[in-house]
Each structure stands twice: as structure tokens, then as C-alpha cells.
Amino acid sequence: MKSILFLGLFFFNYQNINAQNFTSFDESNYFKTGEYLYEFGFFKLNVYKVYFYCKSKACTKADIKNADGTFYIKFEYLRDVKKKYSVKGWNVGLKRNLGPKYMEFKNEIGWLKQNTFEIKKNDVVVIGVDEGEITFYKNNEIMAQTQNIKLAKIIFLPWIGEKPITKNCQKNLFKFAT
């Protein structure tokens, strides 16, 4: 279902930043499990390239679903994406995967919406999960952090859940995984 729109998530408020922790995501320290070019609509507009990384080469979808380990998803944006489409992407992607349990994650989803901003072409956004701590990066700066195991367990669902934005996205993000 293409109503996921752009899932062009992110750009987060500085209010959630740990000011002492301005480090960037270094992908050379992680194993890339796959990549995918997300295209939208009838004309197949290129929206972003997405890459998935695990700390362990042997990571599984079950590990990610249980937030058992360290994982990153990286987006290289190929066009501007308005905030309203990003918010709609979170709503649709999470509702599709959580179904009737969606309201059990009201606070976590609220945090995502509150910290979502517009995306500009060539921006690089990274979402990291490390044992329940979520970190959002924008162009190599930490933009938001929170410790929330419930959020850590659902944050990657739009791309790798049972009902991802596209089946090819889910399949390609784990192309190189064992």
C-alpha cells in the first residue's frame, strides 16, 4: 500500500539532546545488512536510499524486534520531504504493523511526532537503537535521544516489520544478513 507516503521521517528538537554527547554515527564500526531505494507514486519518484546496520554480523529480525543489540538505519534523502508527510508516514507505518496495539504506544508515537521536522535534499538521517536507547542523527549531529524500550521495539517496523512500506524494502534491508 503506497499510502505510507514518503516516510520521510525526522529532524528532531534539540530539547532531547544530551549536550555532552555530540558524536556522529560511524558506519565503519557496523555490519551493513542491506540497502534499498525508496520510490513513491506512479512516477516512481526517488525519495531516499535507506541502509540497515547491525553491530553483530549475526543479527536477526527477532533481535531487532526485541531491541536486543545495537542497530542503525540510515537515510540519504534525494528530495525535500514536508513534515506532514513524515508524520503521516509514522502513523501509517506503525498502524499497519501494530494493528489494534497501536494505542498501547501512544506516548512513544507522540514522541516521534513531536520531534519530527522537514527534510531537505541531501540530508542524512540516522536512527540508532542501543539496548533501548534511541538516538537520532541529522547530518552527523545528535538531534534527539531517549531511553525507551517500548519505542526501541517498534521504531524500525515501517521498514522491517511484518507489513513494511514495501516487501522489497524489507527483503533488501536484510539481503546480506546471515
One Martini backbone bead per residue (centre of mass of N, CA, C, O) as a GRO file, in nm:
protein
  178
    1MET     BB    1   0.092   0.039   0.026
    2LYS     BB    2   0.132   0.387  -0.069
    3SER     BB    3   0.021   0.554   0.194
    4ILE     BB    4   0.294   0.608   0.340
    5LEU     BB    5   0.450   0.768   0.159
    6PHE     BB    6   0.761   0.885   0.255
    7LEU     BB    7   0.888   0.838   0.530
    8GLY     BB    8   1.021   1.133   0.598
    9LEU     BB    9   1.150   1.161   0.857
   10PHE     BB   10   1.236   1.388   1.086
   11PHE     BB   11   1.376   1.622   1.278
   12PHE     BB   12   1.482   1.731   1.583
   13ASN     BB   13   1.471   1.840   1.883
   14TYR     BB   14   1.698   1.978   2.116
   15GLN     BB   15   1.562   1.898   2.399
   16ASN     BB   16   1.684   1.577   2.379
   17ILE     BB   17   1.975   1.649   2.435
   18ASN     BB   18   2.298   1.545   2.503
   19ALA     BB   19   2.542   1.779   2.521
   20GLN     BB   20   2.794   1.567   2.567
   21ASN     BB   21   2.681   1.398   2.289
   22PHE     BB   22   2.860   1.481   1.989
   23THR     BB   23   2.831   1.226   1.794
   24SER     BB   24   2.883   1.017   1.528
   25PHE     BB   25   2.806   0.804   1.287
   26ASP     BB   26   3.001   0.494   1.231
   27GLU     BB   27   2.972   0.256   0.987
   28SER     BB   28   3.252   0.096   1.017
   29ASN     BB   29   3.138  -0.046   1.302
   30TYR     BB   30   2.938  -0.197   1.098
   31PHE     BB   31   2.694  -0.414   0.962
   32LYS     BB   32   2.571  -0.441   0.645
   33THR     BB   33   2.254  -0.583   0.545
   34GLY     BB   34   2.140  -0.334   0.360
   35GLU     BB   35   1.950  -0.192   0.074
   36TYR     BB   36   1.733   0.093  -0.044
   37LEU     BB   37   1.510   0.232  -0.287
   38TYR     BB   38   1.277   0.481  -0.238
   39GLU     BB   39   0.966   0.489  -0.407
   40PHE     BB   40   0.705   0.716  -0.531
   41GLY     BB   41   0.453   0.638  -0.707
   42PHE     BB   42   0.384   0.632  -1.040
   43PHE     BB   43   0.676   0.787  -1.106
   44LYS     BB   44   0.901   0.698  -0.916
   45LEU     BB   45   1.006   0.872  -0.682
   46ASN     BB   46   1.290   0.962  -0.538
   47VAL     BB   47   1.356   0.979  -0.186
   48TYR     BB   48   1.543   0.729  -0.068
   49LYS     BB   49   1.815   0.591   0.091
   50VAL     BB   50   1.850   0.273   0.260
   51TYR     BB   51   2.017   0.153   0.562
   52PHE     BB   52   2.137  -0.140   0.741
   53TYR     BB   53   2.266  -0.189   1.083
   54CYS     BB   54   2.493  -0.399   1.270
   55LYS     BB   55   2.704  -0.503   1.516
   56SER     BB   56   2.618  -0.788   1.425
   57LYS     BB   57   2.632  -1.029   1.179
   58ALA     BB   58   2.398  -1.215   1.343
   59CYS     BB   59   2.154  -1.060   1.304
   60THR     BB   60   1.802  -1.028   1.367
   61LYS     BB   61   1.474  -0.953   1.368
   62ALA     BB   62   1.436  -1.042   1.662
   63ASP     BB   63   1.649  -0.860   1.785
   64ILE     BB   64   1.516  -0.596   1.693
   65LYS     BB   65   1.232  -0.637   1.817
   66ASN     BB   66   1.388  -0.667   2.118
   67ALA     BB   67   1.633  -0.476   2.148
   68ASP     BB   68   1.896  -0.689   2.097
   69GLY     BB   69   2.115  -0.441   2.056
   70THR     BB   70   2.275  -0.283   1.766
   71PHE     BB   71   2.111  -0.029   1.557
   72TYR     BB   72   2.086   0.100   1.211
   73ILE     BB   73   1.930   0.366   1.021
   74LYS     BB   74   1.982   0.501   0.689
   75PHE     BB   75   1.928   0.826   0.530
   76GLU     BB   76   1.925   0.941   0.186
   77TYR     BB   77   1.819   1.228   0.055
   78LEU     BB   78   1.659   1.320  -0.277
   79ARG     BB   79   1.446   1.505  -0.121
   80ASP     BB   80   1.206   1.686  -0.015
   81VAL     BB   81   1.022   1.671   0.310
   82LYS     BB   82   0.745   1.711   0.467
   83LYS     BB   83   0.625   1.683   0.778
   84LYS     BB   84   0.337   1.567   0.715
   85TYR     BB   85   0.458   1.309   0.573
   86SER     BB   86   0.617   1.199   0.808
   87VAL     BB   87   0.383   1.164   1.006
   88LYS     BB   88   0.217   0.982   0.823
   89GLY     BB   89   0.426   0.759   0.805
   90TRP     BB   90   0.423   0.679   1.098
   91ASN     BB   91   0.125   0.615   1.125
   92VAL     BB   92   0.096   0.401   0.901
   93GLY     BB   93   0.339   0.212   0.965
   94LEU     BB   94   0.243   0.147   1.262
   95LYS     BB   95  -0.051   0.060   1.219
   96ARG     BB   96   0.006  -0.180   1.032
   97ASN     BB   97   0.192  -0.333   1.254
   98LEU     BB   98   0.011  -0.298   1.531
   99GLY     BB   99  -0.274  -0.233   1.515
  100PRO     BB  100  -0.454  -0.264   1.807
  101LYS     BB  101  -0.172  -0.168   1.964
  102TYR     BB  102  -0.120   0.132   1.899
  103MET     BB  103  -0.227   0.272   2.173
  104GLU     BB  104   0.009   0.149   2.355
  105PHE     BB  105   0.208   0.379   2.185
  106LYS     BB  106   0.134   0.682   2.226
  107ASN     BB  107   0.391   0.811   2.353
  108GLU     BB  108   0.598   0.722   2.139
  109ILE     BB  109   0.454   0.851   1.895
  110GLY     BB  110   0.452   1.136   2.011
  111TRP     BB  111   0.758   1.171   2.012
  112LEU     BB  112   0.798   1.147   1.710
  113LYS     BB  113   0.614   1.384   1.623
  114GLN     BB  114   0.745   1.610   1.798
  115ASN     BB  115   1.046   1.538   1.646
  116THR     BB  116   0.945   1.632   1.366
  117PHE     BB  117   1.082   1.730   1.050
  118GLU     BB  118   1.207   1.856   0.787
  119ILE     BB  119   1.339   1.770   0.469
  120LYS     BB  120   1.638   1.779   0.285
  121LYS     BB  121   1.821   1.765   0.039
  122ASN     BB  122   2.102   1.560   0.142
  123ASP     BB  123   2.014   1.447   0.387
  124VAL     BB  124   2.121   1.275   0.691
  125VAL     BB  125   1.957   1.002   0.854
  126VAL     BB  126   1.973   0.854   1.188
  127ILE     BB  127   1.881   0.550   1.354
  128GLY     BB  128   1.938   0.447   1.690
  129VAL     BB  129   1.989   0.128   1.870
  130ASP     BB  130   2.081   0.074   2.229
  131GLU     BB  131   1.936  -0.102   2.450
  132GLY     BB  132   1.682   0.134   2.432
  133GLU     BB  133   1.844   0.355   2.296
  134ILE     BB  134   1.761   0.651   2.125
  135THR     BB  135   1.906   0.790   1.816
  136PHE     BB  136   1.927   1.101   1.642
  137TYR     BB  137   2.051   1.191   1.322
  138LYS     BB  138   2.190   1.493   1.162
  139ASN     BB  139   2.447   1.540   0.991
  140ASN     BB  140   2.630   1.422   1.245
  141GLU     BB  141   2.406   1.499   1.463
  142ILE     BB  142   2.260   1.510   1.756
  143MET     BB  143   1.897   1.557   1.806
  144ALA     BB  144   1.802   1.288   1.970
  145GLN     BB  145   1.707   1.137   2.294
  146THR     BB  146   1.610   0.811   2.436
  147GLN     BB  147   1.474   0.603   2.694
  148ASN     BB  148   1.291   0.331   2.521
  149ILE     BB  149   1.188   0.013   2.478
  150LYS     BB  150   0.921   0.042   2.324
  151LEU     BB  151   1.036   0.212   2.091
  152ALA     BB  152   1.267   0.020   2.006
  153LYS     BB  153   1.057  -0.215   1.912
  154ILE     BB  154   0.909  -0.012   1.669
  155ILE     BB  155   1.090   0.187   1.487
  156PHE     BB  156   1.141  -0.033   1.230
  157LEU     BB  157   0.863  -0.135   1.111
  158PRO     BB  158   0.821   0.024   0.837
  159TRP     BB  159   1.073  -0.165   0.708
  160ILE     BB  160   1.073  -0.470   0.892
  161GLY     BB  161   0.807  -0.555   0.925
  162GLU     BB  162   0.529  -0.735   0.834
  163LYS     BB  163   0.436  -0.426   0.713
  164PRO     BB  164   0.596  -0.277   0.497
  165ILE     BB  165   0.627  -0.045   0.260
  166THR     BB  166   0.790  -0.290   0.130
  167LYS     BB  167   0.901  -0.599   0.060
  168ASN     BB  168   1.170  -0.512  -0.070
  169CYS     BB  169   1.276  -0.358   0.165
  170GLN     BB  170   1.295  -0.585   0.369
  171LYS     BB  171   1.467  -0.776   0.195
  172ASN     BB  172   1.712  -0.572   0.135
  173LEU     BB  173   1.790  -0.510   0.440
  174PHE     BB  174   1.861  -0.850   0.452
  175LYS     BB  175   2.056  -0.956   0.225
  176PHE     BB  176   2.341  -0.993   0.415
  177ALA     BB  177   2.223  -1.163   0.614
  178THR     BB  178   2.233  -1.471   0.816
   0.00000   0.00000   0.00000
